[in-house]
Amino acid sequence: MQLVVARIGRAHGIKGEVTVEVRTDEPELRLGPGAVLATDPASMGPLTIETGRVHSGRLLLRFEGVRDRTAAEALRNTLLIAEVDPEELPEDEDEYYDHQLMDLDVVTTDGVEVGRITEISHLPSQDLFIVERPDGSEVLIPFVEEIVTEIDLEEQRAIIDPPPGLIDDRAEIVSSRDADGDSGKHSEAGGA
């Protein structure tokens, strides 16, 4: 089975290094020297990692045969894909591969059906589940511990405890104004 483990960013320097947006929790395993990775688009690869290093908090890679900035820049936005045994699980028990989460049913802690995970979006700050609701609409669920309380792979479901307004429009409006109705003390723009 194939997993996207990184996306190549811009060239770094003049000797063929590139920045990469890491999309795996195991970069030392998937993006180490000697790793041979398929690519999307396929015409750009396969690529073999020659060296890797961290510079200013970003991972820089150099691939065999890529020796200058022009060749490195030509790889920009290419996805790097690792071949993984489908039975393999991440080292940390609280980590999941995308294929394990796809098509899980999403339900709230009180058993209300929300929908089905159709896509996982990997953002710099967090991952998002894109959930298709029964009516065909979509809702975005941040994949954070406070909201996604449990992943049950045996039952094929993700259990969420959403804050008000995340999956419906019944958000609670909190106001700092006094409840006694002091309506005469507010100004409006453009008054005469």
Buried (B, 14 or more C-beta within 10 A) or exposed (E): EEBBBBBBBEBBEEEBBBBBBBBBBBBEBBBEEEBEBBBBEEEBBEBBBBEBEEEEEEBBBBBBEBBEBEBBBEBBEBBBBBEBEEEEEBEEEEEBBBEBBEEBBBBBEEEEEBBBBEBBEBEEEEBBBBBBBEEEEEBEBBBEEEBBEEBEEEEEBBBBEBEEEBBEEEEEEEEEEEEEEEEEEEEEEEEE
